[in-house]
Amino acid sequence: MPIDYVHITTPPVHAHINFLHVPDIGGPLSDDRYKITILISKHDTECIKEINNACERAANHEWSASGTKNVQMPLIDGESQKSLWPDLASYHLCTFKSFHAPILQMPDGTAMPRSVEIKVGDPVRVFGAMGGLIEDQRKVVACYLSGVQLLSEPPDSKDNSSVIERLHQRLGNFLPWN
């Protein structure tokens, strides 16, 4: 584990794949961690610059400035992932991970109920840190997840705060006597 972390709060970005209420477990590529992958538009040069600067500072903390060459950075070009979803070619991807449950916030800063899920494409802000480490004999800058704030209110969460209430509301739409 790195000793020196560079803390970062991302500008508004879009959520992609996430495991925020429960860790990613049981799958062939699972790593038993809470995580979120964010999508950063290739046109959002300010956000890309902010993440790259934090990565470089983390690499400089861990290794001297001369040793920051050949460091694997966490920002991935979506072009390499477009076989999964062609629209990814327009984005950079960055994954933040943690062994501990992150702090999850609603747009107003209150705690996010478990009934609210962050979906692919939802606007979010990620709170985390970056640090350098050696992984499989390679220098890597890793992104650590501390928290996620949802930046827009999900449609279901405005009226109801629990899954059961939302289920009853949806079932009510299909009952013949309504």
Secondary structure, 3 states (H helix, E strand, C coil): CCCCCEEEECCCEEEEEEECCCCCCCCCCCCCCEEEEEEEECCCHHHHHHHHHHHHHHHHHHCCHHHCCCEECCCEEHHHHCCCCHHHHHEEEEEEEECCCCEEECCCCCECCCCCCCCCCCEEEEEEEEEEEEECCEEEEEEEEEEEEECCCCHHHCCCCCHHHHHHHHHHCCCCCC
